[in-house]
Amino acid sequence: MPLPFTLFAGAKVVRINSFHVFELRGKTVFQAANIFPNQLSSGWDGNCGGKAMNSGVYVWMAAVEFADGTTRQMNGEITLIR
């Protein structure tokens, strides 16, 4: 069974205020709010609405909150392989 995709961070990150995964066409396939980093249970399992998504490239965006109170927008890509 594959591991969920989540964000991993060091001690300076206290929370992920928002975490979204999108298809390349822009459809949201996963969203979560107010989660903690480094927790697989909070991540995307490769499904959307109970349906397994196709292999391919997906875009992620997150608002990451740091211990000093600042928030930084981060993004990247992930390749889902089935």
C-alpha angles and dihedrals in degrees: 000000000000121000119247119254111248138151120268121200144163129254093282091071113079103173146358103231094191134003123185134175120198138188112241089258089060103257113142110238097172137017135174135169136203096009130150123244122248095034115122091194089068095053138097114272096199094261133108121198090348092306123115110243121229122260111268147093120312129185123228131197129186140177104219121198119209130207091254090061097254122129125212128194112227132181143172146145134271129193116221112209121188 
